[in-house]
Amino acid sequence: MDAITIENLDVVFGQQQSQALALLDQSKSRQEIIDETGQVVGVDNVSLSVKR
């Protein structure tokens, strides 16, 4: 049994996270997102589990 499960985590730093997340969904690169929005993608689609 897992103590913690995280699926499909995205983290965006900046004031327009929803715009950057939409670009992530369109498979844009981190650099393209920075260029288009000025937002920084810290984590892109990470999943993990921690066992007990």
N, CA and C of each residue as an Amber inpcrd file, in Angstrom:
protein
   156
   0.8400000  -1.1830000   0.0000000   0.0000000   0.0000000   0.0000000
   0.8840000   1.2460000   0.0000000   0.4900000   2.2270000  -0.7900000
   1.2480000   3.4700000  -0.8740000   0.7990000   4.4360000   0.2170000
   1.7590000   5.1310000   0.8040000   1.4430000   6.1630000   1.7890000
   1.0380000   7.4510000   1.0850000   1.6850000   7.7250000  -0.0410000
   1.4040000   8.9360000  -0.8220000   1.4490000   8.5720000  -2.3010000
   0.4850000   9.0670000  -3.0480000   0.4820000   8.9000000  -4.4980000
   0.2010000  10.2500000  -5.1460000   1.0430000  10.6290000  -6.0870000
   0.8660000  11.8650000  -6.8520000   0.8630000  11.4700000  -8.3190000
  -0.1310000  11.9640000  -9.0480000  -0.2250000  11.6360000 -10.4700000
  -0.3550000  12.8960000 -11.3090000   0.4480000  12.9660000 -12.3580000
   0.3710000  14.0310000 -13.3640000   0.5050000  15.4270000 -12.7590000
   1.4910000  15.6230000 -11.9210000   1.7090000  16.9070000 -11.2590000
   2.4310000  17.8800000 -12.1850000   1.8920000  19.0840000 -12.2910000
   2.5400000  20.1920000 -12.9940000   2.7080000  21.3290000 -11.9920000
   3.8550000  22.0070000 -12.0380000   4.0870000  23.1810000 -11.2000000
   4.5850000  24.3030000 -12.1000000   3.9120000  25.4490000 -12.0270000
   4.2800000  26.6140000 -12.8270000   4.4830000  27.7870000 -11.8830000
   5.5830000  28.5080000 -12.0640000   5.8840000  29.6840000 -11.2560000
   5.5900000  30.9370000 -12.0650000   4.7770000  31.8210000 -11.4970000
   4.4270000  33.0680000 -12.1580000   2.9780000  33.4190000 -11.9190000
   2.5280000  34.4760000 -12.5650000   1.1850000  35.0070000 -12.3370000
   0.1360000  34.4790000 -13.3070000   0.5320000  33.7940000 -14.3710000
  -0.4110000  33.3230000 -15.3940000  -0.3200000  31.8060000 -15.5380000
  -0.4970000  31.1050000 -14.4270000  -0.3230000  29.6570000 -14.4500000
  -1.2730000  28.9710000 -15.4220000  -2.5210000  29.4060000 -15.4850000
  -3.4870000  28.7080000 -16.3450000  -3.0810000  28.7810000 -17.8170000
  -2.5160000  29.9080000 -18.2280000  -2.0610000  30.0410000 -19.6150000
  -0.8940000  29.0850000 -19.8750000   0.0400000  29.0190000 -18.9470000
   1.1880000  28.1260000 -19.1070000   0.7540000  26.6620000 -19.0810000
  -0.1960000  26.3130000 -18.2130000  -0.6890000  24.9350000 -18.1570000
  -1.3720000  24.5360000 -19.4600000  -2.0970000  25.4620000 -20.0620000
  -2.7350000  25.1860000 -21.3530000  -1.6810000  24.8960000 -22.4180000
  -0.5750000  25.6250000 -22.3880000   0.5030000  25.3840000 -23.3520000
   1.1860000  24.0420000 -23.0950000   1.3180000  23.6570000 -21.8180000
   1.8560000  22.3270000 -21.5030000   0.9670000  21.2460000 -22.1070000
  -0.3450000  21.4290000 -22.0050000  -1.2860000  20.4660000 -22.5800000
  -1.1530000  20.3730000 -24.0960000  -0.6240000  21.4330000 -24.7190000
  -0.3940000  21.4440000 -26.1670000   1.0060000  20.9390000 -26.5220000
   1.7060000  20.3820000 -25.5220000   3.0540000  19.8160000 -25.6940000
   4.1030000  20.8560000 -26.0570000   3.9020000  22.1050000 -25.6360000
   4.9190000  23.1380000 -25.8510000   6.1030000  22.8640000 -24.9300000
   7.2920000  23.2670000 -25.3460000   8.4900000  23.0690000 -24.5300000
   8.5420000  24.1090000 -23.4140000   9.3910000  23.8570000 -22.4410000
   9.5680000  24.8270000 -21.3490000  10.0070000  26.1820000 -21.9030000
  10.9260000  26.1530000 -22.8550000  11.4140000  27.4150000 -23.4180000
  10.3100000  28.1510000 -24.1690000   9.4880000  27.4330000 -24.9220000
   8.3710000  28.0660000 -25.6280000   7.4040000  28.7170000 -24.6420000
   7.1680000  28.0600000 -23.5150000   6.2610000  28.6140000 -22.5040000
   6.8590000  29.8590000 -21.8740000   8.1480000  29.8460000 -21.5900000
   8.8130000  31.0450000 -21.0620000   8.7130000  32.1790000 -22.0730000
   9.0000000  31.8770000 -23.3350000   8.9710000  32.9040000 -24.3800000
   7.5760000  33.4950000 -24.5640000   6.5350000  32.6470000 -24.5050000
   5.1700000  33.1090000 -24.7650000   4.4960000  33.7490000 -23.5530000
   4.8470000  33.2870000 -22.3320000   4.1140000  33.7530000 -21.1470000
   4.9760000  34.4050000 -20.0760000   6.2750000  34.1250000 -20.1040000
   7.1440000  34.5920000 -19.0300000   7.0590000  33.7220000 -17.7820000
   6.2820000  32.6280000 -17.8530000   6.1200000  31.7130000 -16.7260000
   7.1740000  30.6180000 -16.8070000   7.5800000  30.1100000 -15.6420000
   8.5930000  29.0630000 -15.5830000   7.9390000  27.7540000 -15.1520000
   8.1430000  26.7140000 -15.9470000   7.6400000  25.3820000 -15.6080000
   8.6740000  24.7140000 -14.7140000   8.2680000  24.4240000 -13.4790000
   9.1710000  23.7580000 -12.5360000   9.0580000  22.2450000 -12.6130000
   7.8320000  21.7510000 -12.8270000   7.5670000  20.3140000 -12.8910000
   6.5620000  20.0820000 -14.0080000   6.8180000  19.0820000 -14.8310000
   5.9280000  18.7870000 -15.9610000   5.5050000  17.3200000 -15.9350000
   4.2510000  17.0750000 -15.5690000   3.6230000  15.7550000 -15.6630000
   4.3850000  14.6650000 -14.9050000   4.6370000  14.8930000 -13.6240000
   5.3640000  13.9350000 -12.7940000   4.3740000  13.0970000 -11.9900000
   4.6230000  11.8070000 -11.9480000   3.8430000  10.8960000 -11.1120000
   4.8130000  10.1320000 -10.2210000   4.4020000   9.8840000  -8.9680000
   5.2410000   9.1220000  -8.0550000   4.3860000   8.5440000  -6.9470000
   4.9270000   7.5190000  -6.3010000   4.2740000   6.9630000  -5.1270000
   5.3470000   6.6590000  -4.0920000   4.9520000   6.8060000  -2.8330000
   5.8470000   6.5430000  -1.7140000   5.2480000   5.3850000  -0.9230000
   6.0100000   4.3390000  -0.7780000   5.5530000   3.1610000  -0.0340000
   5.6410000   3.4220000   1.4650000   4.8560000   2.6780000   2.2010000
   4.9240000   2.7580000   3.6710000   6.1680000   2.0960000   4.1750000
